[in-house]
Amino acid sequence: VLQDLFIAGTETNSLTVQWAMAELLRHPAVMSKVRAELQEVLGEKQYPDESDISRLSYLHAVLMESMRLHSPSPLLIPHHAMAEGAEVGGFVVPKGTTVIVNLWAIMRDPAVWTQPEEFMPERFVRADMDFRGKDRFEFMPFGVGRRACPGMPMATRVVTLILASLLHRFEWRLPKGMQPCDVDVRDRYRMSLNMVTPIKAVPLPLFS
């Protein structure tokens, strides 16, 4: 059990960082806004800490939008219908049925999201929404309710701090001859949502 928890937590965190970095490299204007926020909040401080997280509202929105488009776990773990009478989309779900929730489809539903295939962190700026889903089930990258991912509080802090450190300590450029539109954000589903083409970027240190 401990091994499963460790592997699951490590892979999903690293995938989330990769997807967020890929989208930022693909959208230089968003990257500039994140780095400006980091400069304003952190100043000459080289490394962020947990006390800075609450002040990084735009980076938080970038992380939420990245996880909306590229949830590390596109399908929730299987659930079982515990009672008779459940109905989904006009279909009756018999008791004992195994239910698999397609997060990938939910968080790209054009009936809920404006321009669902576009990376638009602004949709989460000042939005009444968090990673818990609450009563709004259109955004729930960690699941929702009693069976939501228990690692959510740790994962959101760890990933935010990793991204903040990478973006504040380094200026990131694409390899020579590569344009932002060339960054491949196609996904490949396995047990987790992997990238078809791993990202490549050149870090330039900003602090000596």
C-alpha positions in Angstrom: 0.0 0.0 0.0 2.8 2.4 0.9 4.6 1.6 -2.3 1.5 2.3 -4.4 0.9 5.6 -2.6 4.5 6.7 -3.1 4.6 5.8 -6.8 1.2 7.4 -7.5 2.1 10.6 -5.7 5.5 10.9 -7.4 4.3 10.3 -10.9 1.2 12.5 -10.8 3.2 15.4 -9.3 5.9 15.2 -12.0 3.3 14.9 -14.8 1.5 18.0 -13.5 4.7 20.0 -13.5 5.5 18.8 -17.1 2.1 19.7 -18.4 2.1 23.1 -16.7 5.6 23.9 -18.1 4.5 22.8 -21.6 1.5 25.1 -21.6 3.6 28.0 -20.3 6.2 27.5 -23.0 3.4 27.3 -25.6 1.9 30.6 -24.2 4.8 33.1 -23.6 2.3 35.9 -22.6 1.0 33.7 -19.7 4.6 32.8 -18.8 5.5 36.5 -18.6 2.5 37.2 -16.3 3.5 34.4 -14.0 7.1 35.6 -13.8 5.9 39.1 -13.1 3.8 37.9 -10.2 6.7 35.9 -8.8 9.0 38.9 -9.1 6.4 41.1 -7.3 5.8 38.6 -4.5 9.3 37.2 -4.0 11.5 40.0 -5.1 15.2 39.1 -4.5 14.2 36.1 -2.5 15.6 33.1 -4.5 13.3 30.4 -3.3 9.6 30.5 -2.4 8.2 28.9 0.7 4.7 27.9 1.8 4.0 31.3 3.2 4.2 32.7 -0.4 1.6 30.3 -1.9 -1.5 32.2 -0.9 -0.1 35.4 -2.7 0.6 33.6 -6.0 -3.0 33.8 -7.3 -2.2 33.8 -11.0 0.2 30.9 -10.7 -2.6 29.1 -8.8 -5.0 29.8 -11.8 -2.3 28.5 -14.2 -2.1 25.3 -12.2 -5.8 24.8 -12.1 -6.2 25.4 -15.9 -3.3 23.0 -16.6 -5.0 20.3 -14.5 -8.3 21.0 -16.2 -6.8 20.3 -19.6 -4.3 17.6 -18.5 -5.5 15.8 -15.4 -2.7 13.4 -14.4 -5.4 10.8 -13.7 -8.0 11.2 -16.5 -10.2 8.4 -15.1 -11.0 8.2 -11.4 -10.5 4.9 -9.7 -13.5 2.6 -10.2 -16.5 3.0 -7.9 -19.4 0.8 -7.2 -23.1 1.9 -7.1 -24.1 1.3 -3.5 -27.8 1.6 -3.8 -30.7 1.1 -6.2 -32.3 4.0 -7.9 -29.3 5.9 -9.2 -29.7 7.5 -12.7 -27.1 9.2 -14.9 -28.1 10.9 -18.1 -31.4 9.0 -18.3 -29.7 5.6 -17.7 -30.5 3.6 -14.6 -27.3 2.3 -12.8 -28.1 -1.0 -11.1 -26.8 -1.5 -7.6 -23.3 -3.1 -7.6 -22.4 -1.7 -11.0 -18.8 -0.6 -11.5 -18.7 3.1 -12.3 -15.7 4.8 -14.0 -15.8 8.6 -14.1 -14.2 10.2 -17.2 -12.6 13.4 -15.7 -10.9 14.2 -19.0 -14.3 14.6 -20.7 -16.0 16.4 -17.8 -13.3 19.0 -17.6 -13.4 19.7 -21.4 -17.2 19.7 -21.7 -18.2 22.5 -24.1 -21.6 22.7 -22.4 -19.8 23.9 -19.3 -16.6 25.5 -20.4 -16.1 28.4 -22.8 -13.5 27.4 -25.4 -12.8 24.2 -23.5 -9.7 23.2 -25.6 -7.9 26.5 -25.1 -5.4 27.2 -22.3 -7.0 30.2 -20.5 -5.9 30.6 -16.8 -8.0 33.8 -16.6 -11.1 31.6 -16.3 -10.0 30.7 -12.8 -8.9 34.2 -11.7 -11.3 35.3 -8.9 -13.5 32.2 -9.7 -15.4 30.6 -6.9 -13.8 27.3 -7.5 -11.0 25.2 -5.9 -9.5 21.7 -6.2 -12.2 20.1 -4.0 -15.0 20.5 -6.5 -17.5 21.3 -3.8 -21.0 21.2 -5.3 -19.7 22.1 -8.8 -18.5 18.9 -10.4 -17.2 20.4 -13.6 -13.7 20.7 -12.0 -12.5 18.0 -9.8 -9.0 16.8 -10.8 -8.6 15.0 -7.4 -12.0 13.6 -7.3 -14.6 14.8 -4.9 -16.3 13.8 -1.6 -15.1 11.2 0.9 -13.2 9.3 -1.8 -11.2 12.2 -3.1 -7.5 11.9 -3.4 -6.0 12.1 0.2 -2.8 13.6 -1.2 -4.5 16.7 -2.6 -3.3 19.2 0.1 0.3 18.0 -0.2 0.2 17.8 -4.0 -1.1 21.3 -4.6 1.6 22.8 -2.3 4.4 20.7 -3.7 3.6 21.3 -7.3 3.1 25.1 -6.7 6.4 25.4 -5.0 8.2 23.4 -7.7 6.7 25.6 -10.5 7.4 28.8 -8.5 11.0 27.8 -8.0 11.6 26.8 -11.6 10.0 29.9 -13.0 11.6 32.3 -10.5 15.1 30.9 -10.6 15.3 30.4 -14.4 14.3 32.0 -17.6 13.1 29.2 -19.9 13.7 29.2 -23.6 12.8 26.7 -26.3 15.6 24.9 -28.2 17.1 26.8 -31.2 14.7 27.0 -34.1 11.6 25.9 -32.1 8.6 28.2 -31.8 6.0 28.2 -29.0 3.4 26.7 -31.4 5.7 23.8 -31.9 5.3 22.6 -28.3 3.3 19.4 -28.5 0.5 19.2 -26.0 -1.1 16.0 -27.3 -1.7 13.5 -24.6 -1.4 9.7 -24.5 -3.5 7.8 -22.1 -2.0 5.0 -20.0 -2.6 4.6 -16.3 -1.7 8.3 -16.2 -2.0 11.1 -18.8 1.5 11.2 -20.5 2.8 13.5 -23.1 3.2 12.2 -26.7 6.4 14.3 -27.1 8.4 15.1 -23.9 9.1 18.8 -23.5 12.6 20.2 -24.1 13.5 23.6 -22.7 16.8 25.5 -22.0 17.0 27.1 -18.5 19.0 30.3 -18.1 19.9 31.1 -14.4 18.6 34.4 -13.1 20.5 34.3 -9.8 24.2 33.9 -9.3 
